[in-house]
């Protein structure tokens, strides 16, 4: 099943509640929330309070992508705020196994995010412990970037590795996904489509979600 996860990083922060409700009503499967600490990535976004506010606006799973240093310090805070899926960066922690175990002990889905230049081999020792993998197809920290073409081969390699090990781990892809490239990216192995500017910069964001869902249903 292909799932659509609108990213509120591209929404109007003064109208986040409306943006979340719109996405849910249009048929989104998850709400993707990027958390940035100003250290691991240059930009800074809001913290657990933002997730708690979103939790009050939707029944959809909240997919929190932690672009932070020392993610272990943040995981309990976002768990308490209502995150359902939590991904941390392999580049941001020296204790990946311990951090993933913490997420799972809290009853949340645990994922690892990889920057565009980080090879999938960094997942070798934890692949069997993951609920999902997030492939960044742009350098993290900014919205509205263009998809990095070399990431398509990376998605395919990860898809083949997961299949070879007979695992059922969905691949999430975030960065530069548009209506004109989403089908190719799904064919490569993407099962969770994160769409920010493709949704919230569109003239009709609800219609953009519906178009993405139509593509997802066609290709599922």
N, C-alpha and C positions, 0 to 999 in steps of 0.2 A: 504494500500500500504506500503510495506517495502522499506525503503530508505537506501542507503549506503553513509556514510560520512567518507571518508579517513581523518585521523588526521595527519596534517603536523608536529606534534611534533616529529614523528619518521622519517621524511624526512631529507635529507641532506640540512642543512640551507644555504649552499653555492649554492644550485641549487633549491631553493624553487619555482621559476617561472616554471621551467621545471617539478617539481613534481606536481604542481597544474594543469598545462596543460595536463600532462599525465593522471591524475585522471579524468579530465573532458572528455577527448577524449575516455577513457575506459568505460565511462558510469556512473560515480559517480553522486549522486544527490545533495550533499552538500559538502562544504569544511569545516572541523572542525578545529578550531584554539584555542589552549589552551594558555591562558594568565596567567602568574604567577608573583607574586609581590615580592617573597623572604620573605614574612611575613606570609601570610595565609598558604602558602606552602613553603618549603625550597628553591626550585629552582626559578630561575629568567629567564623569556623569554622576548622577545621584546614587544613593545607596539603598539599603534595605527598606527605607521608608517608601521609596518609589514602588518597589515590588509589593509591599503591603497595600498601597493604594490601588495598584492594578488588581490585586487579589480581590478587592471589594467590588471591582467592576466586571469581572468575568468568571465563568466556570471553566474556561479552557485551561489546560495545563500551561503553566508559566515556565518557559525555557530560559534559564539565566546563564549567560556566558560571562564568566569571570575573567576579565582581562586585568588581573591584579597580581602584584607580588605577594608572597606569603598567603596563598589562597586558603590555607587551613584556618587562618584567623577569621576569614569571611564566611566560610561555609555554614557554621551554625546560625549566623545572623540572617542569611538568606533562607535557610530552612525555616526559621521562626517566622520570617516575613511571608512565607507562602510559596516559595519556589518549588516546583515539581521536578524539574530536570535541572541539573547543575553541571556545567562543564568547566574544567580548569585547563590551563595551558601546561603542556609538558615542559615548555621552556621556563616556566615560572616557579617550579618547585623541585627541590632535591629529594623529596620523599613522595613520589607520585603514588606508590602503592598505598601508603598510609593515608594520604588525602582522599583517594578513591574509596578506601574502606570506610572512612568517616562519612562520606556522602551516603553510601549504601547502608550504613548502620542507622542513619536517620530516616531510612525508608524512601529515599529519593533516587531517581535515576542518575547514574554517574557517567559522565562523558569526559573525553579528553579532546582538547582543541589543538590543532597543529597550524603553525604559521606557514605561509607559502613555501619558505625555504627549508622547513623542517621535514626530514624524510619519515616515511611511515614506519621504518625500522625501529624508531624510538618507542613504538607501541608493543614491540615483541613480548616483553615480559609482563604486560598487563592486559593484552588483548582479550583474554578469556574473562576478565573481570569487568569489562565495559558493557554499558547498556547502549551506548551510541558513540560515534566519533564525529567530531566537527572539523571539517576541512575548511580552513580559511583560504578563500580564492582571491583575496586582496590583503594587503598588509593591514593589520588591525589598528584601529584607533580613529578612523575617519569613515563617514558614510559617503555614498555616491561615487565610489571608485569604480574603475573598469575591471572586469574579470581578467585574471592573469591566465592566458591560454595554457601554459604548461601545467596548470593544476588539473586539467582534464586527464592527463596521463596518470597523475597521482591518484585521482579518484578511481580510475580503472585498476591500478595496481592494488589499492586497498580493497576494492570489491573482489578482485580475484583471490587475494589473501584470505579474506573472510570466508569466501566460498570453499577454498581449499581446506580450511580448517573446520568446515561444516558448522559455522557459527551463524547466529541470526542477530547481527549487529547493524542497525541502520546507519547509513552515512548521511550526515547533515552537511550541507554546503552553504557558506555564507560569504557573499561579496560579489557584486557586479552581476547578479542574476537578473535577467530581463525576459520579457515575453519572447524576444527573438533568439535567445540562446538556451532557454530552460529545457527544451526538449532534448537537445544534445547532452546537456549536463545530467539529465535523468537517465538517458541511455548509458552514460558512462558509469552510473551506479548510485547517483544521488537519490535518496529516499525521503529526505526532509529538506525542503526548499525554503531557505531564509530569504525573504524579499523585503527590502527596506524602501529605497527610492522608487523601485518598480511599482510599489503600492502607494506610498504616501506622497510621492511627487506626481502621481498620475492625476489627470483632470477629474477622474471619478475613482477614488481609491476602492470603493466597494466593487465596482465593475472589474478593476484590476485583480482583486482577490478571486472573483468569480471566474475570470479568464484563466488564471493560474490553476484553479481547482478543476476546470474543464480539461485542461491539459493533463493534470495529474490523474484524473479518472480515465482518460483515454489511454494513458501509458501504464496504468497499474496492472 
